[in-house]
Structure formats: structure tokens, C-alpha cells
Amino acid sequence: MVIVCLLLFGAPFWASDSLDHTATPTQVMTTPDGALAVVLGHELLLGRDRVDTLIDLEELGLYSSPPGMTFLPDGDLLVRPGTGSIARCDLTSRVCRPVAGNLPLTTDPCWIDRDSDGTLYLSSPDAERILAVDLSGQYRRLTDQSPFVPRQFLLKEWGLLDPASGDWTALPPYLSTGAFALQPLPSDGGSRPLWVLQTLKVDGGWWVLFKGRDKLGGTILRFDEDWSRPKAIILSAPVAMTLFEGRVVVADIGRRQVLQFLPNGHPLPDLAWPELQVRQAAADDQSESLHKLISVLPFGVIGIVITLLFIALASPELPKGLFDSPPSRWALEEQRNRDDSQLFVIGVVALIFFPLMLFLLTRFVVVPPPIALALVALPILVGMGVLLYRYKHAQNPATPNPEPNMAQVYTQIQGFYYSAFGTGLLLVLAGAAWWAQVWQAMAWLGAGAALLLVPTVALRLRLGTIAADLPPVAVEPEEPTDPRLADPSIVWIELPRWEREIRQASNGLYFVYFFLVYLIAKHAFGFRWGDIPGIEWILFFVLIPAALLIGSLIGARHDHRIGVRGRTVLLHQNGTITEAPIEQVFSSGRAILVGDLRTPLDLYPPAQIERHLLPLLARAAPIAHRELQKRWFNEQWSIWLLIGFCWLVGIVMFWLDGGIQ
């Protein structure tokens, strides 16, 4: 099952990568003699009414993806053959020679422009770099786009601000939330300059191509002659445009077409070169097949998980040996370790399955986030139903082998499921693009936290009711209960049951804190989800280790108890009890150490601490609180190692996805 799910999960990425390498128009240019040049895959097509010349760019040693190319006045083609260099190619002799070497450029897409003096401007938004290269090949970094952009464009409060006139124009949501912007300008009220890829002067106005977030292309706005009244040209993902024989020609990689418009924005028939159409038809067939594959595979993973859950529901017996009680104590410890490992694997699968499937559905399949949330939540809800049924079945004395430990197993797995569900729910809520105010986001996050917390507490309390209603099961417990827990001479300090349930159920609510910090940062600094390429990998591979950290290191504190018997102090944690005279107890004033167990004092009701424990602490051995923290950290080194490994994986995936430049 794991192998099949991994294959199904990896297939969309393979299909998406294959789709990126299908032939699609990535550049349109006008040659110095007035012909139209179209780059389709690795071929350069030149012509007017039809293709007159076809050049294989791979023969020139050009393996990098356009649109990083332009024509020079003498007809040579200026291209980026790779990282950190520019080449000038003679299309007649098919010879390329370097123009500038050692440029601080990565493999990210780069747009090239030039001015009347011959100075080249290289703009790489994903690398956040703008370079000016002179005729001698020397370069300098630019901090803004003003040398090659005739107009500054600012994004402020979901609209377009003209800094010259102060006019503000509202933009459609898909434009205001999908624009790639530079750092905010503190001197201008936090407005952010939009990254301009290309400007085009036409009769009666201007066409401007802006860079979009999370995609190669962007958005086109058409302005009047005086840069007023911006109007959107609704396209999929335009990456380049040029003026050819009075028409605006646009390469749209989303539609995989070369589009044509009048200068006033009126659409014309697509460019219909026969050679272009033949190549596009073959690429479209391949694209359609890959799109179908991408759309179906995530549903295959969901179907497999649901099928296996129903098989588990129909199975008349529990997995053999999973909860059996071996006769010897050594075998019992071995079985418990094996059970814990299996529960750990189930939890990790649940925590990874939900966010990654949500990521697949929203990235590769055109599914609205609420529907994606419902689809991915379905296996988790079915799994919880399976666990509830198995719990009731295992506690029924009429069954051949009633299992007294099923309640603990259900509680642990249920906690994993709810953490996974809460992760995805808050991801959807916090990623909603239409939130404009932080207080609105806080309200929705509170609602999401309630949806996570209330059902958890209700189901956990319901489990107790089910167990109380069932007849007692005459089975030998896994291990005898420590008699000290029922000793009337020991005063046990613990939380009320309702508070313990809330604390255990609210372990996953740290997501609320995480996204509140994110939203406050967005509001204060103009940061939006997706401004950083590859941010999904960082989120998933940091949230999942954080969930493990909360559950493994902090989540069990709701079950801690402090016992006091005369001058003896006891600690009960996770089924283990240690005791020592007060003179052998270490206290930092904020936590105590009894034997090898420690616990913070602020976890318990203050009145009980002051009444039963505080009078004894004056005789306890003093210890620095930092020393207690150091001991705790050293004992949990394996979990810290796991978290560090997950973070390392996240950073590597972030880098592979283009996030580190």
C-alpha cells in the first residue's frame, strides 16, 4: 500500500515535469527587418505570413528555457545559453560568442531589454535580480526597474497606485493577489512596486506585462497614452509580447497559443502558421493526456486509502498480535515498543497524507479549496469511524478476544487524525486570498480551532460514556495498576478531567499561533503566501515536525500528576511513578525533578500547589532552571534529530523547487 501510494503521489510531479517540457510558445519577437520570430520548444520560427526560416536552437548550444532572448539591430540573436552568461549568435553562420561572463544569474527565467545606447537590462524576478550590462560586458546591479521601465507601478490596498498623480484604481482579486511585487516602500505607506517584465508602446496607449506569482508568466494591463485607465487583458499565462504589423502578438504558455490583438485590446484570430499549428497539435495531444493523468492520480490515492479502511472495518479480527499481552515482562516490553512504533508510523502517515494530498489537489487539479478539503478529509473521517467501531467491538464481552487496550490505541490514533485534519483546515483558511484584514483572519482561525477542538473533546468524552455503558470485561490487565494511585494517604495533584481533555485535544492548536504570526507579518510587511517560490515545502516539512514535537515532548503533560505523602514527593508520568524524600527532590522554583522525571509547576492548579507542595519546597535541593531544561533537551535528542532531518528535507525540497537563489 505504501509503495502504491508513493508511486501515485510521485506520478503527478513526473507528469507535471513532462508537461513543462512539451513544445509551447515561450517567446515572440520582431526582427530588425520586420519579421515575426516565435520560439516553440527548442525551435525558432521566422516569417511573416508563413514560416520562412526554422532554426534549431539546440544546434547553437542553447539549452536554457526562453524567454531570455532578443534581437540586436544587426540581426544577431542575444540569448542566455546557461547560468551566468550571455551569448551573441549569428543565425547565418550558426556561431555564438560570449558577450558577458560571470553574471550573477541563476537558471531562473530572465527577460532581456535594451535602450538606445545599447545597454542591456536583464530582469530575473524569481532570483530578485536586475542587471545592467554595457557594451563592454561589464555589469552592475540595479535596485529598481526605473532605467528600463518608463513608469513605476505600485500595488497598494489591492489596487494600482499611480505615484505621479496619486490616482488609485481597484484591481480584480485575481490580479491584486496574483502579482509578483518587490519589497514594500516605507516612504510610500507600504505600497509595493510591481515587477514589470515588458512594456510595449502601441497606437493610443501602452501594454504592460507584469510578473505573476508562482508561474512563469504574468498579467497584461493596457493603459491610455497618459498611463490612465488600466484595463486587464484576460489571458492564462502570457510570457512575452511584441508589436508586429500593427498587431500585438502575445505568447501565452497557459493556452499554449500565439495570440493576436488590436492595439485597443480587441482579440484577433490566433497566429495560424501551418508549421506552428502542426507542432502545437502534437504538443496539445500530449498535454491533454498528461493533464488527464495529473487529474486522476490524486483521486486514486484517496480511493486506495478509503478502500483499505473499509477492508479494516469489515475484518472480523484485529491484527494478530497487535494488542496481545505476552506472558513475560520482557515480551510485554517488546510488544509495547512494537505497538508504539506502529502507532508512530500511523500518525506520521496521517500527518503527511492530509496536507500533501491537499497540496496535490489544489496544485495539479482544478478543485476549489473547500472541495479539496472535503475530499481529503473523507479518508480521515472514515478512518475515525473505523476506529470508533473497532473500539466498541473490542470492548464487547461477546467477542472472542475483547481487547482492553483499544481505548488507548484509539485515543492516540485519533489525535494524529485530528492534528492532520486541523493542519489542512487551517492551511485552507489561512491561505484564503480574499482576506484583507487581520481581524477577519483571526475570526476565521478561531472558527477553525473550534472545529478542531470541539469534536475532539466531544468524541473523547463520548468514548468514556461508551466504556461506562458497556458491561465490564473480565480480562487480566496488561500490567497491574500501581497501588500508590489508590493509596488514600497520598494527595495527588492533577488537572480536572475536562481540562485534561481540552489540553490533550488542543495540542494541535499551535497551528493557530503559527498562522496568526504569518497573517500579522503579511499585514505589517505586505508578505503574501506564495511570494517565495517553494514555500509549500517549507510549510509542510516544518509543520509536520512541529506536530511531532508538540505530541511527543509536550502533549503528554496533561496526564502528569504530583503526589505528596508526608515529606515524600511522587511524580506520575506515562504510567511511571518515581518518589523521593523532599531533601532529594530538585526544585528551580518553576519545575521539580524527582528521580529522572521532571514537571513544570505552572501546569497544575495553583491552589493545590500552594496548599500541598509549596510548604515542602523550602527543603528541596535548589537547581538552576536552565540545568533542568538542558537535561530535558539531552534526553530528547532523538526527537530533535528527527525534527532536524525533516527541516533538512524541507530546505532541500525548497531549493529543488527554486526557492533558494
matplotlib code that plots the C-alpha trace (Angstrom):
import matplotlib.pyplot as plt

x = [0.0, 2.8, 4.6, 1.5, 0.6, 4.2, 4.0, 0.7, 1.9, 5.0, 3.3, 1.7, 5.1, 6.6, 3.6, 3.9, 7.6, 6.8, 4.1, 6.6, 8.9, 6.2, 6.5, 4.8, 5.3, 7.7, 8.8, 7.7, 9.9, 10.2, 13.4, 15.2, 13.9, 10.3, 9.7, 8.0, 10.0, 8.3, 10.1, 8.3, 10.1, 13.7, 12.8, 12.9, 10.4, 10.9, 8.4, 5.5, 2.5, 4.2, 7.4, 10.4, 13.2, 13.3, 16.3, 17.0, 18.3, 19.9, 22.3, 23.5, 24.1, 21.1, 19.6, 18.2, 14.5, 13.5, 12.2, 15.7, 16.5, 16.1, 17.3, 20.1, 19.9, 22.4, 20.2, 22.2, 20.3, 21.2, 20.5, 21.2, 22.8, 23.1, 23.9, 25.9, 26.5, 25.1, 25.8, 25.5, 24.6, 24.9, 21.9, 23.6, 26.8, 25.3, 28.2, 27.7, 30.2, 30.1, 29.2, 29.4, 30.7, 30.4, 27.0, 25.3, 22.3, 20.8, 18.9, 15.6, 13.8, 15.2, 13.8, 16.1, 15.6, 17.9, 17.9, 19.1, 22.7, 22.9, 22.8, 21.2, 18.8, 18.4, 15.4, 15.1, 12.1, 12.4, 16.0, 15.1, 17.9, 18.1, 21.3, 22.5, 25.2, 27.1, 28.7, 32.0, 30.3, 30.6, 27.5, 26.1, 23.2, 20.1, 17.9, 14.8, 13.4, 13.4, 16.2, 14.2, 10.6, 9.0, 6.5, 6.5, 3.6, 2.7, 0.3, -1.4, -4.5, -5.4, -5.3, -2.9, -1.5, 0.0, 2.7, 2.8, -0.8, -1.8, -4.7, -5.7, -7.5, -9.1, -7.9, -9.7, -8.9, -7.0, -4.7, -4.2, -3.5, -1.5, 1.0, 4.7, 5.8, 9.1, 9.8, 7.5, 8.4, 8.4, 8.3, 5.1, 2.8, 4.0, 3.0, 4.9, 6.3, 5.0, 7.6, 7.4, 8.6, 7.9, 6.3, 5.0, 4.2, 1.2, -1.0, -3.0, -1.5, 0.7, 0.7, 2.5, 3.3, 3.6, 5.2, 2.7, 3.3, 4.0, 4.1, 6.4, 4.1, 2.0, -0.7, -1.2, -2.7, -3.5, -3.1, -4.1, -1.5, -1.2, -1.0, -4.5, -7.5, -5.8, -7.7, -6.9, -6.3, -7.7, -5.2, -3.9, -0.1, 1.4, 5.2, 6.2, 4.6, 5.7, 4.2, 4.1, 2.5, 0.1, -0.9, 0.1, 1.3, 1.4, 2.9, 0.6, 2.1, -1.1, -3.2, -0.2, -1.1, 0.3, -2.5, -3.1, -4.8, -5.5, -3.8, -7.2, -7.4, -9.8, -8.9, -7.9, -7.6, -4.6, -1.4, -2.1, 1.3, 0.9, 4.2, 3.3, -0.2, 1.3, 3.7, 1.1, -1.4, 1.1, 2.0, -1.6, -2.4, 0.5, -0.6, -4.2, -3.0, -0.8, -3.5, -5.9, -3.2, -2.5, -6.2, -6.9, -3.9, -4.7, -8.2, -6.5, -4.6, -7.7, -9.6, -6.9, -6.9, -10.7, -10.7, -8.2, -10.1, -13.3, -11.4, -10.3, -13.8, -15.1, -12.3, -13.7, -10.4, -7.9, -4.4, -2.9, -0.5, -1.0, -2.6, -2.0, -0.4, 2.6, 3.2, 6.7, 7.5, 10.4, 8.0, 5.5, 8.0, 9.0, 5.3, 4.7, 7.7, 6.4, 2.9, 4.3, 6.3, 3.2, 1.2, 4.1, 4.0, 0.2, 0.5, 3.2, 1.2, -1.9, 0.0, 1.7, -1.3, -3.6, -1.5, 0.3, -3.0, -4.5, -1.4, -1.8, -5.5, -5.0, -1.8, -2.4, -6.2, -8.6, -10.5, -11.7, -10.0, -13.3, -13.9, -10.3, -10.6, -13.7, -12.2, -9.1, -11.0, -13.1, -10.5, -9.6, -13.3, -13.8, -10.7, -12.1, -15.3, -13.4, -11.5, -14.7, -16.4, -13.3, -13.2, -16.8, -16.3, -13.1, -14.8, -17.8, -17.5, -19.4, -16.4, -14.0, -11.0, -12.0, -9.1, -8.9, -6.2, -8.1, -9.3, -5.7, -4.9, -8.0, -7.1, -3.6, -4.5, -7.5, -5.1, -3.0, -6.1, -7.3, -3.9, -3.8, -7.4, -6.6, -3.4, -5.3, -8.2, -6.1, -3.9, -7.1, -8.4, -5.1, -4.5, -7.8, -6.9, -9.9, -8.9, -8.0, -7.9, -6.1, -9.0, -11.1, -8.4, -8.3, -12.0, -11.8, -8.8, -10.8, -13.6, -11.1, -9.7, -13.2, -13.9, -10.7, -11.2, -14.9, -15.4, -12.2, -13.3, -16.8, -15.6, -13.2, -15.9, -18.2, -15.6, -15.8, -19.6, -19.4, -16.9, -19.1, -22.2, -20.6, -20.5, -17.2, -14.8, -13.2, -9.7, -6.4, -5.0, -1.8, 0.1, -1.1, -2.1, 0.3, -1.4, 0.0, -2.5, -5.3, -3.4, -5.6, -2.5, -1.2, -2.6, -2.5, -2.4, -3.8, -6.0, -9.8, -10.8, -12.5, -9.3, -7.1, -9.3, -9.1, -5.3, -4.9, -7.2, -5.6, -2.1, -2.6, -3.8, -0.3, -1.2, -3.4, -0.4, 1.7, -0.8, -1.5, 2.2, 2.0, -1.0, 0.4, 3.6, 1.5, -0.4, 2.7, 5.2, 3.0, 4.1, 1.7, 1.7, 3.5, 5.8, 8.6, 8.9, 8.8, 7.1, 4.8, 7.8, 8.9, 5.4, 4.8, 8.2, 8.2, 4.6, 4.9, 8.0, 6.4, 3.4, 5.7, 7.4, 4.2, 2.8, 6.0, 7.5, 4.6, 1.4, 1.7, 1.8, -1.9, -1.5, 1.1, 0.4, 2.3, 1.8, 2.5, 2.8, 4.2, 7.7, 7.8, 7.1, 5.9, 5.6, 3.4, 4.0, 3.0, 2.4, 5.7, 5.9, 9.0, 9.2, 11.9, 12.1, 11.8, 15.5, 16.3, 13.9, 15.5, 13.5, 14.1, 11.0, 9.3, 9.8, 10.8, 12.9, 12.1, 14.4, 14.6, 11.2, 10.6, 7.4, 6.6, 4.7, 2.6, 0.8, -1.2, -3.9, -2.1, -4.3, -3.3, 0.3, 0.3, -1.6, 0.2, 3.6, 4.8, 5.4, 7.8, 9.8, 11.9, 13.6, 14.2, 17.7, 18.0, 18.9, 19.0, 16.1, 18.4, 20.0, 16.6, 16.0, 19.4, 18.7, 15.4, 16.9, 19.7, 17.2, 15.1, 18.0, 16.4, 13.3, 15.4, 17.4, 14.2, 13.0, 16.3, 16.2, 12.7, 13.8, 16.8, 14.4, 12.2, 15.2, 16.4, 12.9, 12.7, 15.9, 14.9, 11.6, 13.5, 13.3, 17.0, 18.8]
y = [0.0, 2.4, 1.7, 2.2, 5.4, 6.7, 5.9, 7.6, 10.6, 11.0, 10.5, 14.0, 15.6, 13.5, 14.3, 18.0, 18.0, 16.2, 18.8, 21.6, 20.1, 19.8, 22.2, 25.5, 29.1, 30.8, 33.9, 36.3, 39.0, 41.2, 41.0, 44.1, 43.6, 43.4, 39.6, 37.8, 35.3, 32.7, 30.3, 27.0, 24.5, 24.4, 25.7, 29.3, 30.1, 33.2, 34.6, 36.9, 35.2, 31.8, 30.3, 31.3, 30.1, 27.4, 27.2, 24.5, 26.4, 23.2, 23.4, 26.7, 25.1, 26.8, 24.5, 27.1, 27.9, 31.2, 33.9, 35.1, 36.3, 39.3, 40.6, 43.2, 45.9, 44.0, 40.8, 38.8, 36.9, 37.7, 34.8, 33.3, 29.9, 29.0, 30.2, 33.4, 34.3, 35.9, 34.9, 36.7, 34.3, 34.9, 33.0, 32.8, 31.1, 29.5, 30.7, 32.1, 34.0, 35.2, 38.8, 39.0, 36.3, 35.6, 37.3, 36.8, 35.0, 31.6, 29.3, 31.2, 32.7, 36.1, 38.8, 41.0, 44.6, 47.3, 51.0, 53.3, 53.3, 49.5, 48.9, 45.6, 45.1, 41.6, 41.1, 37.9, 38.2, 34.7, 35.5, 39.1, 40.5, 43.2, 43.8, 46.4, 45.2, 47.7, 47.2, 46.1, 43.3, 45.0, 44.7, 46.5, 45.6, 47.8, 48.3, 49.2, 49.0, 52.7, 52.6, 50.5, 50.9, 54.2, 54.1, 53.0, 50.8, 50.3, 47.8, 49.3, 48.0, 45.6, 48.3, 50.1, 53.4, 56.0, 57.7, 60.6, 61.6, 59.8, 58.1, 54.7, 52.1, 48.9, 45.7, 42.4, 40.0, 37.6, 40.5, 42.1, 38.8, 37.2, 39.9, 39.5, 42.5, 43.9, 44.9, 47.5, 51.1, 52.5, 56.1, 55.4, 53.9, 50.3, 50.1, 47.6, 48.1, 45.5, 43.6, 44.6, 42.1, 44.1, 47.3, 47.9, 51.2, 51.0, 53.5, 55.3, 53.7, 51.2, 47.4, 46.3, 42.7, 42.1, 39.1, 36.8, 34.8, 31.1, 31.0, 31.8, 34.3, 37.1, 39.6, 42.2, 45.6, 48.1, 51.9, 55.0, 57.3, 59.2, 56.0, 56.3, 53.9, 50.5, 47.6, 43.9, 41.6, 38.3, 35.6, 32.5, 32.9, 35.4, 35.4, 37.7, 40.2, 42.2, 44.6, 43.1, 44.8, 46.9, 43.9, 42.9, 39.3, 37.5, 34.2, 32.5, 29.3, 28.7, 28.4, 27.1, 29.6, 32.6, 35.2, 38.4, 41.6, 45.1, 47.8, 48.7, 45.1, 43.6, 40.0, 38.7, 35.1, 33.2, 33.1, 30.3, 29.4, 25.8, 24.7, 26.2, 24.6, 21.1, 21.3, 22.7, 20.0, 17.3, 19.1, 19.7, 15.9, 15.2, 17.9, 16.7, 13.1, 14.4, 16.7, 13.7, 11.7, 14.5, 15.0, 11.3, 10.2, 12.1, 10.6, 7.2, 7.7, 8.7, 5.7, 3.3, 4.7, 4.6, 1.0, -0.2, 1.5, -0.3, -3.6, -2.9, -2.2, -5.5, -7.6, -9.7, -9.8, -7.3, -7.6, -10.7, -9.9, -6.1, -5.8, -9.3, -9.5, -11.8, -13.7, -12.5, -8.9, -8.8, -9.9, -7.3, -4.5, -5.7, -5.8, -2.3, -0.9, -2.6, -1.2, 2.3, 2.1, 1.1, 3.9, 6.3, 5.2, 5.6, 9.1, 10.2, 8.8, 10.7, 13.9, 13.7, 12.3, 15.2, 18.3, 16.6, 15.4, 18.8, 20.2, 17.8, 18.6, 22.4, 22.4, 19.8, 19.5, 22.4, 21.9, 24.8, 24.6, 23.7, 20.8, 19.7, 19.9, 17.7, 15.1, 14.7, 14.8, 11.9, 9.2, 10.7, 10.8, 7.2, 6.1, 7.7, 5.8, 2.6, 3.2, 4.0, 0.8, -1.3, 0.2, -0.7, -4.1, -4.8, -3.8, -6.1, -9.1, -11.2, -11.0, -13.9, -11.8, -8.5, -6.0, -3.8, -1.6, -0.5, 2.7, 4.0, 3.0, 4.8, 7.9, 8.0, 7.4, 9.8, 12.5, 12.0, 12.2, 15.4, 17.0, 16.2, 17.5, 20.7, 21.2, 21.1, 23.1, 26.0, 25.8, 26.4, 29.1, 31.0, 30.7, 32.3, 35.1, 37.3, 38.1, 41.8, 42.4, 40.6, 40.7, 38.8, 36.2, 35.9, 35.2, 32.5, 31.0, 30.9, 29.1, 26.6, 26.0, 25.4, 22.9, 21.1, 21.3, 20.8, 17.5, 16.1, 16.8, 15.6, 12.3, 11.7, 12.3, 10.0, 7.3, 7.4, 7.2, 4.2, 2.4, 3.2, 1.8, -1.5, -4.4, -5.0, -7.2, -10.0, -9.9, -9.6, -6.1, -5.7, -4.9, -4.4, -0.9, 0.7, 0.6, 4.0, 5.6, 4.4, 5.0, 7.4, 8.6, 10.2, 13.5, 13.6, 17.0, 16.8, 18.7, 18.2, 15.7, 18.4, 20.4, 17.4, 16.6, 20.1, 20.2, 17.0, 18.0, 21.4, 20.1, 20.9, 24.5, 25.7, 26.0, 28.9, 30.7, 29.9, 31.4, 34.4, 35.2, 34.7, 36.9, 39.7, 39.6, 39.8, 42.8, 44.6, 43.9, 43.1, 39.5, 37.1, 33.3, 32.3, 35.3, 32.9, 30.1, 26.7, 27.9, 24.9, 22.6, 24.7, 24.8, 21.1, 20.0, 22.4, 21.9, 18.1, 18.0, 20.7, 18.4, 15.6, 17.9, 19.0, 15.5, 13.8, 16.4, 18.5, 16.7, 14.1, 16.7, 16.7, 13.3, 14.4, 14.1, 15.2, 13.1, 14.2, 11.8, 13.4, 14.5, 12.3, 13.7, 11.4, 12.0, 10.0, 10.3, 8.0, 5.0, 5.5, 6.7, 7.9, 9.1, 10.6, 12.4, 16.2, 16.6, 14.6, 16.5, 19.2, 22.4, 25.5, 27.3, 26.8, 23.0, 20.0, 16.9, 13.7, 10.9, 11.1, 12.7, 16.4, 18.5, 22.3, 23.6, 26.0, 23.0, 22.3, 24.2, 26.9, 26.5, 22.8, 23.5, 26.2, 24.0, 20.7, 21.2, 24.7, 24.2, 21.4, 23.1, 25.1, 21.8, 20.7, 20.9, 24.0, 23.7, 26.2, 26.1, 26.2, 23.0, 21.3, 22.5, 21.2, 17.7, 17.6, 18.6, 16.0, 13.2, 14.0, 14.1, 11.5, 13.6, 16.7, 14.7, 13.7, 17.3, 18.5, 15.8, 16.9, 20.5, 19.5, 17.7, 20.7, 23.0, 20.6, 20.4, 24.2, 24.5, 22.0, 23.9, 27.1, 28.8, 29.4, 31.5]
z = [0.0, 0.9, -2.3, -4.4, -2.7, -3.1, -6.8, -7.2, -5.3, -7.3, -10.6, -10.8, -10.3, -13.1, -15.3, -14.4, -15.3, -18.6, -19.3, -18.7, -21.4, -24.1, -27.0, -26.2, -27.4, -24.9, -26.8, -29.6, -31.1, -34.1, -36.1, -37.3, -40.8, -39.6, -39.5, -36.6, -34.6, -32.4, -30.1, -29.9, -27.6, -28.9, -32.4, -33.6, -36.4, -38.5, -41.0, -41.9, -43.5, -43.1, -41.8, -43.9, -41.7, -39.0, -36.7, -34.1, -31.1, -29.7, -32.7, -31.3, -27.9, -26.3, -23.8, -21.4, -21.4, -23.0, -22.9, -22.2, -25.7, -28.0, -31.4, -31.8, -34.5, -36.7, -36.7, -34.2, -31.6, -28.0, -25.7, -22.3, -23.0, -19.3, -15.9, -15.5, -19.2, -22.3, -25.9, -29.2, -32.0, -35.8, -37.2, -40.7, -39.6, -36.5, -34.4, -30.9, -28.9, -25.3, -24.5, -20.7, -18.4, -14.7, -14.4, -11.0, -12.6, -11.9, -14.2, -13.4, -16.3, -17.4, -19.6, -21.7, -22.8, -24.2, -24.6, -27.4, -26.1, -26.4, -22.7, -21.8, -18.9, -17.5, -15.3, -13.3, -10.9, -9.3, -8.4, -7.5, -9.6, -12.1, -14.0, -16.5, -18.9, -21.0, -24.5, -22.9, -21.0, -17.6, -15.4, -12.4, -10.1, -10.0, -7.0, -9.1, -12.6, -13.4, -16.0, -18.4, -17.3, -18.3, -15.5, -11.8, -10.8, -7.2, -5.6, -2.6, -0.8, -3.6, -6.2, -8.6, -7.4, -9.8, -7.8, -10.1, -9.9, -6.8, -8.6, -7.2, -9.3, -7.9, -9.5, -9.8, -7.0, -9.3, -10.3, -6.9, -5.2, -8.1, -8.8, -8.0, -6.1, -4.8, -1.2, 0.3, 0.1, 3.7, 2.3, 0.4, 3.0, 2.5, -1.2, -3.3, -6.8, -9.2, -11.2, -14.9, -17.4, -20.6, -21.8, -25.3, -26.9, -29.3, -31.0, -28.4, -25.3, -23.6, -22.9, -19.8, -18.8, -15.1, -13.4, -11.7, -8.5, -8.7, -12.5, -15.4, -17.0, -15.6, -16.3, -19.0, -18.4, -21.2, -20.4, -22.3, -23.7, -20.4, -18.4, -17.1, -17.1, -16.8, -18.4, -18.0, -20.9, -19.7, -20.6, -18.9, -18.5, -21.1, -21.0, -24.0, -26.4, -29.4, -32.0, -35.5, -38.5, -36.2, -34.2, -30.6, -30.6, -27.3, -26.3, -23.8, -22.3, -20.4, -23.5, -25.5, -28.3, -30.0, -29.6, -31.6, -30.6, -32.0, -30.0, -28.4, -26.9, -29.4, -30.0, -33.4, -34.7, -33.3, -35.4, -37.9, -39.5, -40.7, -39.3, -36.0, -35.9, -36.7, -33.9, -31.5, -32.3, -31.3, -28.2, -27.3, -27.6, -25.2, -22.9, -22.8, -21.9, -19.1, -17.7, -17.5, -15.7, -13.3, -12.5, -11.9, -9.8, -6.5, -6.5, -6.9, -3.7, -1.9, -3.3, -2.1, 1.4, 1.7, 0.3, 2.9, 5.7, 4.7, 4.5, 8.0, 9.1, 7.6, 9.1, 12.0, 13.9, 15.0, 13.5, 15.0, 17.9, 17.7, 21.2, 22.6, 26.1, 26.1, 29.3, 30.2, 31.2, 28.6, 25.8, 27.1, 26.8, 23.3, 22.2, 23.7, 21.8, 18.6, 19.2, 19.8, 16.5, 14.6, 16.1, 15.3, 11.7, 11.5, 12.9, 10.6, 7.6, 8.7, 9.3, 5.9, 3.9, 4.6, 3.7, 0.8, -0.8, -0.2, -1.9, -4.9, -5.4, -5.3, -7.3, -10.0, -10.1, -10.7, -7.4, -5.1, -1.7, 0.2, -2.1, -1.9, 1.9, 1.9, -0.4, 1.7, 4.9, 3.8, 4.4, 7.8, 8.8, 7.6, 9.5, 12.7, 12.1, 11.7, 14.9, 16.8, 15.5, 16.4, 19.8, 20.6, 19.0, 21.0, 24.3, 23.7, 26.0, 23.5, 21.1, 21.2, 22.2, 23.9, 23.9, 26.9, 25.4, 22.4, 24.1, 24.4, 20.8, 19.5, 21.5, 20.1, 16.5, 16.8, 18.0, 14.9, 12.6, 14.3, 14.0, 10.3, 9.8, 11.7, 9.7, 6.4, 7.7, 8.9, 5.7, 3.7, 6.0, 6.3, 2.6, 1.6, -0.9, -0.1, 3.4, 3.6, 7.4, 10.1, 12.5, 9.9, 9.6, 13.4, 13.5, 10.9, 12.6, 15.8, 14.0, 12.5, 16.0, 17.4, 14.6, 15.6, 19.3, 20.0, 18.1, 19.6, 23.2, 22.4, 20.9, 23.7, 26.3, 24.3, 24.5, 28.2, 28.1, 25.8, 28.1, 31.1, 29.5, 28.4, 30.7, 32.4, 30.6, 32.7, 31.3, 33.0, 32.6, 30.6, 33.8, 37.4, 38.4, 40.8, 44.3, 45.1, 42.7, 45.1, 48.3, 50.4, 52.3, 49.1, 47.9, 44.1, 42.4, 38.9, 36.5, 36.4, 33.7, 31.5, 31.5, 30.7, 27.7, 26.4, 26.9, 25.1, 22.3, 21.9, 21.2, 17.5, 18.2, 17.8, 14.2, 15.2, 16.6, 13.5, 11.2, 13.4, 13.2, 9.4, 9.0, 11.2, 9.1, 5.9, 7.2, 8.5, 5.8, 2.8, 2.7, 1.0, 0.8, -2.4, -2.7, -2.1, -4.6, -3.0, 0.2, 0.3, 1.0, 4.0, 5.4, 5.1, 6.3, 9.2, 10.4, 10.4, 12.7, 14.9, 15.3, 16.3, 18.7, 20.3, 20.6, 21.8, 24.1, 25.3, 24.6, 27.4, 30.1, 30.5, 32.2, 34.8, 38.5, 41.6, 44.7, 48.3, 51.2, 54.3, 53.4, 50.2, 46.7, 43.9, 40.1, 37.9, 34.1, 31.3, 33.7, 35.6, 39.2, 40.9, 44.6, 46.8, 50.1, 49.7, 50.5, 47.4, 45.2, 43.0, 42.6, 40.4, 41.7, 38.3, 38.0, 40.1, 39.4, 41.2, 40.2, 36.5, 35.9, 35.9, 35.5, 35.4, 38.4, 36.4, 34.8, 37.9, 39.8, 41.8, 44.9, 45.2, 44.7, 47.4, 49.8, 49.4, 47.8, 48.4, 52.1, 51.3, 48.5, 51.0, 51.9, 48.3, 46.8, 44.6, 40.9, 38.1, 35.8, 32.8, 34.0, 34.1, 30.5, 29.4, 30.9, 29.2, 25.8, 26.1, 26.9, 23.9, 21.4, 19.1, 18.5, 17.9, 15.4, 13.6, 13.5, 12.2, 9.5, 8.5, 8.3, 6.2, 3.8, 3.7, 2.8, 0.1, -1.4, -1.1, -3.1, -5.7, -6.2, -6.9, -3.5, -2.8, -5.3]

ax = plt.figure().add_subplot(projection="3d")
ax.plot(x, y, z, "-o")
ax.set_aspect("equal")
plt.show()
